[in-house]
Amino acid sequence: MHTLNTMIMKKAWVFISVLLWIGSTQSCKKLDKLTEFDIVYHTEITISTGIPVNLPFDIPTPAIETNSEEEFQNNNTHKDLIEKIYLKKMELTITDPANGTFDFLNSIEIYIVADGLPEKKIAWKNPVPSNIGNTLRLETTGDDLQDYIKKDSFRLKTKVVTDQILSQDYDIDIQSVFRVNAKILGI
């Protein structure tokens, strides 16, 4: 009888331990969500007529002001508490011509550039599907980009290879969504 009670107690202890472990991991996941937020940036590029076909061509963007200090403050943190910033999503949308599609692109790569830091590839699509519409979602790297986003500004350098001669300019909006993982109020 003593052995039966001991076995029941051990099983109960294991069951309770598993329940506590599951509860604590769920709480940690919920807490992690409270320490994450997104920063969204928009910039535009123009792919002009006359760029070479089947050859890489660089298209720079103007500097993008990060306003990172303000973004961190709005989310109850500051740059010293940032653990990681990575590119969660990068999506391109043709704004002009209205009926334009990305079928003219063979491949695209986007690099982030900031003063004092090396150029870094952060997004790409190779090959670009020929049946794509006017929106293109790029593959992204999970690299930590906090050094770039903590700067006052950064630039994007776009490298494209077209497989068609363009008869008109294409204006493209680039939306970059950066996920920030930070300690908030010391959590």
C-alpha positions in Angstrom: 0.0 0.0 0.0 2.9 2.4 0.8 4.4 1.8 -2.6 1.0 2.6 -4.3 0.7 5.9 -2.3 4.3 6.8 -3.3 3.6 6.1 -7.0 0.4 8.2 -6.8 2.3 11.1 -5.1 5.1 10.9 -7.7 2.6 11.0 -10.6 0.8 13.9 -9.0 4.0 15.8 -8.5 5.0 15.2 -12.2 1.5 16.3 -13.3 1.7 19.5 -11.2 5.2 20.2 -12.4 4.1 19.9 -16.0 1.2 22.2 -15.4 3.4 24.8 -13.7 5.9 24.7 -16.5 3.2 25.1 -19.2 1.7 28.0 -17.3 5.1 29.7 -16.9 6.1 29.4 -20.5 2.7 30.8 -21.6 3.2 33.7 -19.2 6.7 34.3 -20.7 5.3 34.4 -24.2 2.7 36.9 -23.2 5.4 39.0 -21.5 7.6 38.8 -24.6 4.7 40.2 -26.7 4.5 43.2 -24.3 8.2 44.0 -25.0 7.9 43.9 -28.8 6.6 46.6 -31.2 6.9 47.5 -34.8 8.3 50.6 -36.5 7.1 51.3 -40.0 9.0 53.3 -42.6 8.0 54.3 -46.1 10.2 55.6 -48.9 9.8 55.8 -52.7 12.0 54.9 -55.6 11.6 55.5 -59.3 12.7 52.9 -61.8 13.3 55.0 -64.9 13.1 54.2 -68.6 16.4 53.6 -70.2 17.9 51.4 -67.5 19.9 48.5 -68.9 18.1 45.2 -69.4 19.6 42.0 -67.8 22.3 44.0 -65.9 22.3 45.0 -62.2 21.3 48.7 -61.7 21.5 50.5 -58.4 18.7 52.9 -57.3 19.5 54.9 -54.1 16.8 56.4 -51.9 16.8 59.6 -49.9 17.8 59.4 -46.3 15.0 58.0 -44.1 14.8 59.8 -40.7 14.4 57.1 -38.0 12.9 59.1 -35.2 14.0 56.0 -33.2 14.3 57.9 -29.8 10.7 59.1 -30.1 9.5 55.6 -31.2 11.3 54.0 -28.2 9.9 56.6 -25.8 6.3 56.1 -27.2 6.8 52.4 -26.4 8.1 53.0 -22.9 11.7 52.1 -23.6 15.0 53.6 -24.8 17.9 52.6 -27.0 19.9 51.2 -24.1 17.1 48.6 -23.5 16.8 47.3 -27.1 17.7 43.7 -27.4 17.1 43.2 -31.2 15.6 44.9 -34.2 15.0 42.9 -37.3 13.2 43.5 -40.6 9.8 41.8 -40.2 8.4 42.7 -43.6 9.3 44.6 -46.7 6.7 45.2 -49.3 6.8 47.1 -52.6 3.8 48.7 -54.3 3.7 50.3 -57.7 2.0 53.8 -57.2 2.5 54.9 -60.9 1.5 53.8 -63.5 -1.8 52.8 -62.0 -2.0 49.6 -64.0 1.7 48.8 -63.6 2.9 45.3 -62.5 6.3 44.0 -61.4 6.5 41.6 -64.4 9.4 43.7 -65.8 11.6 42.7 -62.8 13.9 39.7 -63.0 15.4 40.2 -59.5 15.6 42.7 -56.7 17.9 43.2 -53.7 17.6 45.9 -51.0 20.5 47.0 -48.8 20.5 49.2 -45.7 23.1 51.9 -45.5 24.0 54.1 -42.5 26.9 56.4 -41.7 29.8 54.5 -40.2 28.2 51.1 -40.8 28.8 48.6 -43.6 26.2 48.2 -46.3 24.0 45.2 -45.5 21.6 43.1 -47.7 18.2 42.9 -45.9 15.6 41.9 -48.5 15.4 40.2 -51.9 13.3 38.4 -54.4 15.1 36.2 -57.0 13.5 35.4 -59.3 10.5 37.7 -59.3 7.5 35.7 -60.6 6.4 36.7 -64.1 2.7 36.7 -63.1 3.2 39.1 -60.1 0.8 42.1 -59.7 1.5 45.6 -58.5 2.6 44.4 -55.0 5.7 42.5 -54.2 6.6 41.1 -50.8 10.4 40.4 -50.4 12.2 37.7 -48.5 13.9 39.2 -45.5 16.9 38.4 -43.3 16.5 37.9 -39.5 19.7 39.8 -38.9 19.9 42.3 -36.0 19.7 45.8 -37.4 19.5 47.9 -34.3 22.8 49.7 -35.1 21.2 51.0 -38.3 17.8 51.9 -36.7 19.4 53.6 -33.7 21.1 56.1 -36.1 19.4 59.4 -36.9 18.8 58.2 -40.5 19.5 55.4 -42.9 19.2 54.9 -46.6 18.0 51.9 -48.7 19.9 51.0 -51.8 17.9 49.0 -54.3 19.6 46.8 -56.9 17.3 45.6 -59.7 17.7 43.5 -62.8 15.0 44.0 -65.4 14.1 41.6 -68.2 12.1 44.1 -70.2 12.7 47.6 -71.7 10.5 50.1 -69.8 8.3 52.4 -71.8 7.7 54.6 -68.8 8.9 55.4 -65.3 7.7 53.2 -62.4 7.2 54.9 -59.0 7.3 52.4 -56.2 6.5 52.7 -52.5 8.7 50.7 -50.2 7.2 49.8 -46.8 9.6 48.5 -44.3 8.3 47.0 -41.0 11.0 46.6 -38.3 10.2 44.5 -35.2 11.8 45.8 -32.0 12.4 43.5 -29.1 13.1 45.7 -26.0 13.1 45.6 -22.3 10.2 47.8 -21.2 10.3 49.5 -17.8 13.1 47.1 -16.8 11.1 43.9 -17.7 
